[in-house]
């Protein structure tokens, strides 16, 4: 009987770690894409002014 609650907590812990990892990864991907888009826009504006 004791193993079921322990197993449940292990599943909850693994799920929580996976969710946090996914959120951090998504944040980093979005931040990197924004940097890239900003750099491309700046380059476009520099060339369009000349």
PQR file of N, CA, C, O and H, with PARSE charges and radii, in Angstrom:
ATOM      1  N   UNK A   1       0.801  -1.193   0.000 -0.4000 1.5000
ATOM      2  CA  UNK A   1       0.000   0.000   0.000 -0.0000 2.0000
ATOM      3  C   UNK A   1       0.849   1.264   0.000  0.5500 1.7000
ATOM      4  O   UNK A   1       0.449   2.280  -0.569 -0.5500 1.4000
ATOM      5  N   UNK A   2       1.993   1.212   0.621 -0.4000 1.5000
ATOM      6  CA  UNK A   2       2.828   2.414   0.694 -0.0000 2.0000
ATOM      7  C   UNK A   2       3.466   2.767  -0.636  0.5500 1.7000
ATOM      8  O   UNK A   2       3.780   3.935  -0.866 -0.5500 1.4000
ATOM      9  H   UNK A   2       2.318   0.387   1.083  0.4000 1.0000
ATOM     10  N   UNK A   3       3.664   1.812  -1.509 -0.4000 1.5000
ATOM     11  CA  UNK A   3       4.362   2.082  -2.764 -0.0000 2.0000
ATOM     12  C   UNK A   3       3.525   2.916  -3.725  0.5500 1.7000
ATOM     13  O   UNK A   3       4.089   3.680  -4.509 -0.5500 1.4000
ATOM     14  H   UNK A   3       3.409   0.864  -1.322  0.4000 1.0000
ATOM     15  N   UNK A   4       2.204   2.799  -3.694 -0.4000 1.5000
ATOM     16  CA  UNK A   4       1.366   3.554  -4.620 -0.0000 2.0000
ATOM     17  C   UNK A   4       1.473   5.059  -4.401  0.5500 1.7000
ATOM     18  O   UNK A   4       1.679   5.790  -5.369 -0.5500 1.4000
ATOM     19  H   UNK A   4       1.746   2.179  -3.057  0.4000 1.0000
ATOM     20  N   UNK A   5       1.340   5.559  -3.159 -0.4000 1.5000
ATOM     21  CA  UNK A   5       1.509   7.014  -2.976 -0.0000 2.0000
ATOM     22  C   UNK A   5       2.911   7.478  -3.362  0.5500 1.7000
ATOM     23  O   UNK A   5       3.066   8.555  -3.937 -0.5500 1.4000
ATOM     24  H   UNK A   5       1.173   4.965  -2.372  0.4000 1.0000
ATOM     25  N   UNK A   6       3.919   6.690  -3.057 -0.4000 1.5000
ATOM     26  CA  UNK A   6       5.279   7.056  -3.414 -0.0000 2.0000
ATOM     27  C   UNK A   6       5.427   7.115  -4.931  0.5500 1.7000
ATOM     28  O   UNK A   6       6.048   8.035  -5.464 -0.5500 1.4000
ATOM     29  H   UNK A   6       3.793   5.815  -2.590  0.4000 1.0000
ATOM     30  N   UNK A   7       4.851   6.124  -5.627 -0.4000 1.5000
ATOM     31  CA  UNK A   7       4.893   6.103  -7.086 -0.0000 2.0000
ATOM     32  C   UNK A   7       4.170   7.321  -7.648  0.5500 1.7000
ATOM     33  O   UNK A   7       4.632   7.920  -8.620 -0.5500 1.4000
ATOM     34  H   UNK A   7       4.347   5.377  -5.194  0.4000 1.0000
ATOM     35  N   UNK A   8       3.064   7.686  -7.061 -0.4000 1.5000
ATOM     36  CA  UNK A   8       2.320   8.869  -7.495 -0.0000 2.0000
ATOM     37  C   UNK A   8       3.143  10.134  -7.357  0.5500 1.7000
ATOM     38  O   UNK A   8       3.138  10.983  -8.248 -0.5500 1.4000
ATOM     39  H   UNK A   8       2.689   7.200  -6.272  0.4000 1.0000
ATOM     40  N   UNK A   9       3.845  10.263  -6.253 -0.4000 1.5000
ATOM     41  CA  UNK A   9       4.685  11.452  -6.053 -0.0000 2.0000
ATOM     42  C   UNK A   9       5.839  11.497  -7.044  0.5500 1.7000
ATOM     43  O   UNK A   9       6.225  12.573  -7.501 -0.5500 1.4000
ATOM     44  H   UNK A   9       3.849   9.573  -5.529  0.4000 1.0000
ATOM     45  N   UNK A  10       6.387  10.345  -7.376 -0.4000 1.5000
ATOM     46  CA  UNK A  10       7.470  10.291  -8.365 -0.0000 2.0000
ATOM     47  C   UNK A  10       6.948  10.749  -9.725  0.5500 1.7000
ATOM     48  O   UNK A  10       7.622  11.500 -10.429 -0.5500 1.4000
ATOM     49  H   UNK A  10       6.074   9.470  -7.005  0.4000 1.0000
ATOM     50  N   UNK A  11       5.754  10.301 -10.093 -0.4000 1.5000
ATOM     51  CA  UNK A  11       5.159  10.709 -11.368 -0.0000 2.0000
ATOM     52  C   UNK A  11       4.896  12.213 -11.364  0.5500 1.7000
ATOM     53  O   UNK A  11       5.161  12.892 -12.356 -0.5500 1.4000
ATOM     54  H   UNK A  11       5.206   9.691  -9.521  0.4000 1.0000
ATOM     55  N   UNK A  12       4.379  12.731 -10.261 -0.4000 1.5000
ATOM     56  CA  UNK A  12       4.118  14.175 -10.147 -0.0000 2.0000
ATOM     57  C   UNK A  12       5.415  14.954 -10.260  0.5500 1.7000
ATOM     58  O   UNK A  12       5.471  15.968 -10.955 -0.5500 1.4000
ATOM     59  H   UNK A  12       4.164  12.180  -9.455  0.4000 1.0000
ATOM     60  N   UNK A  13       6.438  14.501  -9.599 -0.4000 1.5000
ATOM     61  CA  UNK A  13       7.738  15.186  -9.636 -0.0000 2.0000
ATOM     62  C   UNK A  13       8.319  15.195 -11.045  0.5500 1.7000
ATOM     63  O   UNK A  13       8.798  16.229 -11.512 -0.5500 1.4000
ATOM     64  H   UNK A  13       6.393  13.677  -9.034  0.4000 1.0000
ATOM     65  N   UNK A  14       8.281  14.065 -11.716 -0.4000 1.5000
ATOM     66  CA  UNK A  14       8.812  13.981 -13.083 -0.0000 2.0000
ATOM     67  C   UNK A  14       8.007  14.868 -14.016  0.5500 1.7000
ATOM     68  O   UNK A  14       8.576  15.535 -14.881 -0.5500 1.4000
ATOM     69  H   UNK A  14       7.893  13.226 -11.336  0.4000 1.0000
ATOM     70  N   UNK A  15       6.687  14.885 -13.852 -0.4000 1.5000
ATOM     71  CA  UNK A  15       5.833  15.737 -14.684 -0.0000 2.0000
ATOM     72  C   UNK A  15       6.142  17.216 -14.446  0.5500 1.7000
ATOM     73  O   UNK A  15       6.195  18.001 -15.394 -0.5500 1.4000
ATOM     74  H   UNK A  15       6.225  14.344 -13.149  0.4000 1.0000
ATOM     75  N   UNK A  16       6.343  17.589 -13.206 -0.4000 1.5000
ATOM     76  CA  UNK A  16       6.653  18.984 -12.881 -0.0000 2.0000
ATOM     77  C   UNK A  16       7.990  19.401 -13.488  0.5500 1.7000
ATOM     78  O   UNK A  16       8.111  20.498 -14.032 -0.5500 1.4000
ATOM     79  H   UNK A  16       6.301  16.952 -12.436  0.4000 1.0000
ATOM     80  N   UNK A  17       8.974  18.542 -13.398 -0.4000 1.5000
ATOM     81  CA  UNK A  17      10.290  18.849 -13.977 -0.0000 2.0000
ATOM     82  C   UNK A  17      10.172  18.975 -15.492  0.5500 1.7000
ATOM     83  O   UNK A  17      10.776  19.869 -16.086 -0.5500 1.4000
ATOM     84  H   UNK A  17       8.876  17.650 -12.956  0.4000 1.0000
ATOM     85  N   UNK A  18       9.414  18.105 -16.114 -0.4000 1.5000
ATOM     86  CA  UNK A  18       9.225  18.173 -17.570 -0.0000 2.0000
ATOM     87  C   UNK A  18       8.510  19.464 -17.966  0.5500 1.7000
ATOM     88  O   UNK A  18       8.859  20.081 -18.973 -0.5500 1.4000
ATOM     89  H   UNK A  18       8.923  17.379 -15.632  0.4000 1.0000
ATOM     90  N   UNK A  19       7.526  19.870 -17.192 -0.4000 1.5000
ATOM     91  CA  UNK A  19       6.791  21.103 -17.502 -0.0000 2.0000
ATOM     92  C   UNK A  19       7.687  22.323 -17.361  0.5500 1.7000
ATOM     93  O   UNK A  19       7.657  23.213 -18.212 -0.5500 1.4000
ATOM     94  H   UNK A  19       7.243  19.368 -16.375  0.4000 1.0000
ATOM     95  N   UNK A  20       8.476  22.378 -16.308 -0.4000 1.5000
ATOM     96  CA  UNK A  20       9.388  23.508 -16.108 -0.0000 2.0000
ATOM     97  C   UNK A  20      10.432  23.546 -17.217  0.5500 1.7000
ATOM     98  O   UNK A  20      10.751  24.617 -17.733 -0.5500 1.4000
ATOM     99  H   UNK A  20       8.500  21.656 -15.617  0.4000 1.0000
ATOM    100  N   UNK A  21      10.957  22.399 -17.582 -0.4000 1.5000
ATOM    101  CA  UNK A  21      11.947  22.334 -18.659 -0.0000 2.0000
ATOM    102  C   UNK A  21      11.351  22.814 -19.977  0.5500 1.7000
ATOM    103  O   UNK A  21      12.002  23.551 -20.717 -0.5500 1.4000
ATOM    104  H   UNK A  21      10.698  21.529 -17.162  0.4000 1.0000
ATOM    105  N   UNK A  22      10.135  22.408 -20.275 -0.4000 1.5000
ATOM    106  CA  UNK A  22       9.472  22.836 -21.511 -0.0000 2.0000
ATOM    107  C   UNK A  22       9.238  24.346 -21.502  0.5500 1.7000
ATOM    108  O   UNK A  22       9.421  25.009 -22.523 -0.5500 1.4000
ATOM    109  H   UNK A  22       9.606  21.808 -19.674  0.4000 1.0000
ATOM    110  N   UNK A  23       8.836  24.886 -20.360 -0.4000 1.5000
ATOM    111  CA  UNK A  23       8.588  26.328 -20.270 -0.0000 2.0000
ATOM    112  C   UNK A  23       9.873  27.124 -20.457  0.5500 1.7000
ATOM    113  O   UNK A  23       9.878  28.132 -21.164 -0.5500 1.4000
ATOM    114  H   UNK A  23       8.688  24.347 -19.531  0.4000 1.0000
ATOM    115  N   UNK A  24      10.947  26.690 -19.841 -0.4000 1.5000
ATOM    116  CA  UNK A  24      12.232  27.383 -19.981 -0.0000 2.0000
ATOM    117  C   UNK A  24      12.716  27.300 -21.420  0.5500 1.7000
ATOM    118  O   UNK A  24      13.194  28.293 -21.968 -0.5500 1.4000
ATOM    119  H   UNK A  24      10.943  25.872 -19.266  0.4000 1.0000
ATOM    120  N   UNK A  25      12.601  26.141 -22.036 -0.4000 1.5000
ATOM    121  CA  UNK A  25      13.017  25.980 -23.426 -0.0000 2.0000
ATOM    122  C   UNK A  25      12.213  26.884 -24.350  0.5500 1.7000
ATOM    123  O   UNK A  25      12.777  27.533 -25.231 -0.5500 1.4000
ATOM    124  H   UNK A  25      12.212  25.334 -21.591  0.4000 1.0000
ATOM    125  N   UNK A  26      10.902  26.931 -24.154 -0.4000 1.5000
ATOM    126  CA  UNK A  26      10.059  27.795 -24.983 -0.0000 2.0000
ATOM    127  C   UNK A  26      10.450  29.261 -24.801  0.5500 1.7000
ATOM    128  O   UNK A  26      10.515  30.009 -25.776 -0.5500 1.4000
ATOM    129  H   UNK A  26      10.444  26.405 -23.438  0.4000 1.0000
ATOM    130  N   UNK A  27      10.708  29.673 -23.569 -0.4000 1.5000
ATOM    131  CA  UNK A  27      11.117  31.050 -23.305 -0.0000 2.0000
ATOM    132  C   UNK A  27      12.418  31.380 -24.028  0.5500 1.7000
ATOM    133  O   UNK A  27      12.534  32.440 -24.644 -0.5500 1.4000
ATOM    134  H   UNK A  27      10.655  29.065 -22.777  0.4000 1.0000
ATOM    135  N   UNK A  28      13.387  30.490 -23.959 -0.4000 1.5000
ATOM    136  CA  UNK A  28      14.675  30.733 -24.610 -0.0000 2.0000
ATOM    137  C   UNK A  28      14.536  30.779 -26.129  0.5500 1.7000
ATOM    138  O   UNK A  28      15.183  31.599 -26.781 -0.5500 1.4000
ATOM    139  H   UNK A  28      13.293  29.629 -23.458  0.4000 1.0000
ATOM    140  N   UNK A  29      13.713  29.922 -26.694 -0.4000 1.5000
ATOM    141  CA  UNK A  29      13.507  29.915 -28.146 -0.0000 2.0000
ATOM    142  C   UNK A  29      12.854  31.217 -28.593  0.5500 1.7000
ATOM    143  O   UNK A  29      13.268  31.810 -29.589 -0.5500 1.4000
ATOM    144  H   UNK A  29      13.188  29.256 -26.165  0.4000 1.0000
ATOM    145  N   UNK A  30      11.835  31.664 -27.862 -0.4000 1.5000
ATOM    146  CA  UNK A  30      11.147  32.904 -28.217 -0.0000 2.0000
ATOM    147  C   UNK A  30      12.094  34.092 -28.092  0.5500 1.7000
ATOM    148  O   UNK A  30      12.099  34.978 -28.947 -0.5500 1.4000
ATOM    149  H   UNK A  30      11.499  31.182 -27.053  0.4000 1.0000
ATOM    150  N   UNK A  31      12.889  34.111 -27.037 -0.4000 1.5000
ATOM    151  CA  UNK A  31      13.841  35.214 -26.838 -0.0000 2.0000
ATOM    152  C   UNK A  31      14.890  35.251 -27.951  0.5500 1.7000
ATOM    153  O   UNK A  31      15.245  36.324 -28.439 -0.5500 1.4000
ATOM    154  H   UNK A  31      12.885  33.391 -26.343  0.4000 1.0000
ATOM    155  N   UNK A  32      15.377  34.090 -28.345 -0.4000 1.5000
ATOM    156  CA  UNK A  32      16.375  34.005 -29.417 -0.0000 2.0000
ATOM    157  C   UNK A  32      15.774  34.456 -30.741  0.5500 1.7000
ATOM    158  O   UNK A  32      16.430  35.158 -31.511 -0.5500 1.4000
ATOM    159  H   UNK A  32      15.089  33.218 -27.949  0.4000 1.0000
ATOM    160  N   UNK A  33      14.538  34.063 -31.014 -0.4000 1.5000
ATOM    161  CA  UNK A  33      13.873  34.463 -32.249 -0.0000 2.0000
ATOM    162  C   UNK A  33      13.665  35.977 -32.277  0.5500 1.7000
ATOM    163  O   UNK A  33      13.827  36.603 -33.324 -0.5500 1.4000
ATOM    164  H   UNK A  33      14.005  33.493 -30.388  0.4000 1.0000
ATOM    165  N   UNK A  34      13.312  36.560 -31.152 -0.4000 1.5000
ATOM    166  CA  UNK A  34      13.114  38.005 -31.093 -0.0000 2.0000
ATOM    167  C   UNK A  34      14.431  38.731 -31.370  0.5500 1.7000
ATOM    168  O   UNK A  34      14.448  39.730 -32.089 -0.5500 1.4000
ATOM    169  H   UNK A  34      13.180  36.051 -30.301  0.4000 1.0000
ATOM    170  N   UNK A  35      15.525  38.237 -30.809 -0.4000 1.5000
ATOM    171  CA  UNK A  35      16.828  38.847 -31.077 -0.0000 2.0000
ATOM    172  C   UNK A  35      17.158  38.783 -32.566  0.5500 1.7000
ATOM    173  O   UNK A  35      17.627  39.759 -33.151 -0.5500 1.4000
ATOM    174  H   UNK A  35      15.512  37.425 -30.226  0.4000 1.0000
ATOM    175  N   UNK A  36      16.909  37.626 -33.169 -0.4000 1.5000
ATOM    176  CA  UNK A  36      17.206  37.446 -34.591 -0.0000 2.0000
ATOM    177  C   UNK A  36      16.343  38.378 -35.433  0.5500 1.7000
ATOM    178  O   UNK A  36      16.842  39.018 -36.358 -0.5500 1.4000
ATOM    179  H   UNK A  36      16.529  36.833 -32.694  0.4000 1.0000
ATOM    180  N   UNK A  37      15.051  38.459 -35.120 -0.4000 1.5000
ATOM    181  CA  UNK A  37      14.154  39.343 -35.862 -0.0000 2.0000
ATOM    182  C   UNK A  37      14.574  40.802 -35.717  0.5500 1.7000
ATOM    183  O   UNK A  37      14.544  41.553 -36.692 -0.5500 1.4000
ATOM    184  H   UNK A  37      14.645  37.939 -34.369  0.4000 1.0000
ATOM    185  N   UNK A  38      14.962  41.205 -34.520 -0.4000 1.5000
ATOM    186  CA  UNK A  38      15.411  42.580 -34.303 -0.0000 2.0000
ATOM    187  C   UNK A  38      16.671  42.882 -35.114  0.5500 1.7000
ATOM    188  O   UNK A  38      16.803  43.965 -35.685 -0.5500 1.4000
ATOM    189  H   UNK A  38      14.987  40.594 -33.728  0.4000 1.0000
ATOM    190  N   UNK A  39      17.591  41.924 -35.161 -0.4000 1.5000
ATOM    191  CA  UNK A  39      18.825  42.117 -35.918 -0.0000 2.0000
ATOM    192  C   UNK A  39      18.516  42.220 -37.424  0.5500 1.7000
ATOM    193  O   UNK A  39      19.087  43.061 -38.117 -0.5500 1.4000
ATOM    194  H   UNK A  39      17.484  41.045 -34.697  0.4000 1.0000
ATOM    195  N   UNK A  40      17.624  41.375 -37.918 -0.4000 1.5000
ATOM    196  CA  UNK A  40      17.265  41.432 -39.336 -0.0000 2.0000
ATOM    197  C   UNK A  40      16.568  42.746 -39.673  0.5500 1.7000
ATOM    198  O   UNK A  40      16.819  43.329 -40.728 -0.5500 1.4000
ATOM    199  H   UNK A  40      17.159  40.692 -37.354  0.4000 1.0000
ATOM    200  N   UNK A  41      15.702  43.211 -38.792 -0.4000 1.5000
ATOM    201  CA  UNK A  41      15.013  44.480 -39.020 -0.0000 2.0000
ATOM    202  C   UNK A  41      16.007  45.637 -39.030  0.5500 1.7000
ATOM    203  O   UNK A  41      15.921  46.531 -39.872 -0.5500 1.4000
ATOM    204  H   UNK A  41      15.498  42.737 -37.935  0.4000 1.0000
ATOM    205  N   UNK A  42      16.941  45.614 -38.098 -0.4000 1.5000
ATOM    206  CA  UNK A  42      17.951  46.674 -38.051 -0.0000 2.0000
ATOM    207  C   UNK A  42      18.796  46.680 -39.325  0.5500 1.7000
ATOM    208  O   UNK A  42      19.091  47.741 -39.874 -0.5500 1.4000
ATOM    209  H   UNK A  42      17.010  44.887 -37.414  0.4000 1.0000
ATOM    210  N   UNK A  43      19.185  45.489 -39.794 -0.4000 1.5000
ATOM    211  CA  UNK A  43      19.970  45.392 -41.023 -0.0000 2.0000
ATOM    212  C   UNK A  43      19.161  45.907 -42.223  0.5500 1.7000
ATOM    213  O   UNK A  43      19.681  46.632 -43.071 -0.5500 1.4000
ATOM    214  H   UNK A  43      18.946  44.627 -39.348  0.4000 1.0000
ATOM    215  N   UNK A  44      17.898  45.524 -42.275 -0.4000 1.5000
ATOM    216  CA  UNK A  44      17.026  45.987 -43.375 -0.0000 2.0000
ATOM    217  C   UNK A  44      16.918  47.511 -43.351  0.5500 1.7000
ATOM    218  O   UNK A  44      17.032  48.162 -44.390 -0.5500 1.4000
ATOM    219  H   UNK A  44      17.476  44.935 -41.587  0.4000 1.0000
ATOM    220  N   UNK A  45      16.699  48.068 -42.178 -0.4000 1.5000
ATOM    221  CA  UNK A  45      16.561  49.527 -42.082 -0.0000 2.0000
ATOM    222  C   UNK A  45      17.862  50.237 -42.458  0.5500 1.7000
ATOM    223  O   UNK A  45      17.837  51.286 -43.102 -0.5500 1.4000
ATOM    224  H   UNK A  45      16.606  47.539 -41.335  0.4000 1.0000
ATOM    225  N   UNK A  46      18.993  49.663 -42.056 -0.4000 1.5000
ATOM    226  CA  UNK A  46      20.284  50.268 -42.432 -0.0000 2.0000
ATOM    227  C   UNK A  46      20.463  50.295 -43.934  0.5500 1.7000
ATOM    228  O   UNK A  46      20.917  51.297 -44.485 -0.5500 1.4000
ATOM    229  H   UNK A  46      19.013  48.811 -41.533  0.4000 1.0000
ATOM    230  N   UNK A  47      20.111  49.199 -44.611 -0.4000 1.5000
ATOM    231  CA  UNK A  47      20.272  49.142 -46.058 -0.0000 2.0000
ATOM    232  C   UNK A  47      19.237  50.000 -46.788  0.5500 1.7000
ATOM    233  O   UNK A  47      19.525  50.550 -47.851 -0.5500 1.4000
ATOM    234  H   UNK A  47      19.742  48.385 -44.163  0.4000 1.0000
ATOM    235  N   UNK A  48      18.043  50.114 -46.227 -0.4000 1.5000
ATOM    236  CA  UNK A  48      17.002  50.896 -46.894 -0.0000 2.0000
ATOM    237  C   UNK A  48      17.274  52.392 -46.791  0.5500 1.7000
ATOM    238  O   UNK A  48      16.823  53.163 -47.638 -0.5500 1.4000
ATOM    239  H   UNK A  48      17.809  49.667 -45.364  0.4000 1.0000
ATOM    240  N   UNK A  49      18.000  52.804 -45.769 -0.4000 1.5000
ATOM    241  CA  UNK A  49      18.330  54.229 -45.620 -0.0000 2.0000
ATOM    242  C   UNK A  49      19.394  54.654 -46.628  0.5500 1.7000
ATOM    243  O   UNK A  49      19.381  55.784 -47.115 -0.5500 1.4000
ATOM    244  H   UNK A  49      18.366  52.178 -45.081  0.4000 1.0000
ATOM    245  N   UNK A  50      20.298  53.757 -46.933 -0.4000 1.5000
ATOM    246  CA  UNK A  50      21.416  54.111 -47.815 -0.0000 2.0000
ATOM    247  C   UNK A  50      21.011  54.298 -49.236  0.5500 1.7000
ATOM    248  O   UNK A  50      21.851  54.597 -50.084 -0.5500 1.4000
ATOM    249  H   UNK A  50      20.309  52.839 -46.537  0.4000 1.0000
TER
END
